[in-house]
């Protein structure tokens, strides 16, 4: 492989949200963190080179979106996802979660119902509740080891006055890549009942071989006209700290209102380094991404084999996408506090405790496998040893 994903990069002391808070968050400085969804890999060299080039320019003033930004975003979506979009559909946000919150705020009223599908990425709850809206849970159904959508319930919830659906596609933490049929059923329900769809597609590039991500808004124009699609290089190329996401809004009026909202909150200016990193990643990052996916597939295979051999009481949900792996640990404990004790105090590892994704997540842990295999192996070994010491 051209890129060395096995190389261990010391991130301690870099103001890392994941690596520099173990003592504060978990009570021990030696906890190995595999929780926050960023990667322990360097981005493509072309991205690094472009950031260094921008740094050398020496004046870091207010920044705008240049034509090459629109070319890069639209070119990537066409090349990687067969979605042909217009430049004028593309706007931006400092991140996907800020975009979700802004859309909830701008397109619903206090007390309105907003649908999510639990267990789901925990900021979904925050952007609904902290904006004074009501969570409507279209809870996913666990069937044959995979999550499926309860369409009858969704139909009833949409008909009952819900204004907005937050769609996590691919799904976090379950790793599902929703099929065209599933997405079409969602879209038809939402069109029928006037529900807007916010598609968080931030993991759309991290799809394993044999699966295909389908952009919700690309299925048919009816869906495009009720949707906001949120993507970012933050997950694809590990650039979360550069604060640059793209929001694709085909409907002219929805886009006008969105742009008005981001200006109202004065977050319409662009990140000086963020814009350049988006262009560099989407222009030059294909080969790096292909090799990353192969490496992640190797890490996933390693983890599945390890758990099967060393922790047979745990069931791992094999993801179609993302570098996040959802483990059913209910045979060990269903108590979130006890699982935290097992992780932080006994194993000295930090996975994400599952109850934050919703009540359905109690007894589950989410593991970030986007790290050198040696780190993943050490974390799993620590966890397995701690479990065995209990038995």
Secondary structure by P-SEA (a helix, b strand, c coil): ccccccccccccccccccccccccccccccccccccccccccccaaaaaaaaaaaaccccccccccaaaaaaaaaaaaaccccccccccccccccaaaaaaaaaaccccccbbbbbccccccaaaaaaaaaccccccccccccccbbbbaaaaaaaaaaacccccccccccccccccccaaaaaaaaaaaaacbbbbbccccccccccccbbbbccccccaaaaaabbbbbcccccccccccbbbbbbbccaaaaaaaaaaaaaaccccccaaaaaaaaaaaaccaaaaaaaaaaaaaaaaaaaaaaacccccccccccccccbbbbbcccccccaaaaaaacccccccccccccccccccccbbbbbccccaaaaaaaaaaaaaaaaaac
